[in-house]
Amino acid sequence: MLTQYEAIIQAFEHLGKPTTIREMEEYIRKKHGDVWKDFGTVLADMVSPTHGGNHSSKIPNQYRILKRVSRGKYSLN
């Protein structure tokens, strides 16, 4: 089964642009249903430490590939 991290990465690859938390939620819910609840925290935790991400995140490094474009808006690194 697809993890939330993988679904987010696939969504960024498909959308091909910086995306807000709300846009991400809507896209993933349309594609996968109401499987996951919290997107804001997960997106923030996926920001790479080299791009100002949280150093205490428990998310595996292979998924920490986002950068924060602006408040509540993210893109692939």
N, C-alpha and C positions, 0 to 999 in steps of 0.2 A: 504494500500500500504506500502511496505517496505521502511524504511528510509535508507539513505546512511550509517548511523551508524550501523544499523542492517545488511545491506549487507556486510559491512566491517568485522563485527564480524563473520558472517557466513562464509565468505571467509577464515578468519584465522582458524576457526574450521575445515573447509574442507581441507585446504592446510597443516595444522599441523606443520608449521615451520615459522621462521621469514621471513618476506616478504618486498621487496622494494616497494617504491611508484609505480614504473612502473609495477611491477608484479601484484600489487593490482589492478591498473587501467585496465590492460589487462584481468585479471580474471573476474572482475565485468562487464566490457563491453561485454565480450563474453557471460556471463550469463544473464545480464539484459539490454544490449543495451547501447546506449549513453545517459543515463538518467542524470548522474551527471558529472560536469566538474572538480572541484578542489578536488583532493585527498590529496595532500601534506599538505595543511593547516588543513584539517579535521583529518588526521592521527595524526598530531602534537598536535592538540587540544584534541584528545582522550587519550593522555598520562596522566596517573594518576599523580597528584601533588606529591605523595609519591615517584614517579620515575622521578622527575625532570620536570613534566609537567607544562604548563602555568597556573598560578593562576588566570588569567583574562579570561579564556575560558568560553564561555556561554553554552557549551555543558552540558546537564544534567549529573550528577554524575554517573548514572547507565551505561553510555557509556564511561566513562573515565577509561578504563580498559586495556590500552596498555602500553607498555614500549618501549623506544627507545633503540635498540640494538647497532646501530651505525648510522652515518649520513645517513638519508633517508631510514633506515631499522627499522622495527617495529615488535613486537610480542605481543601476548596476555600476560597479566600480570600474 
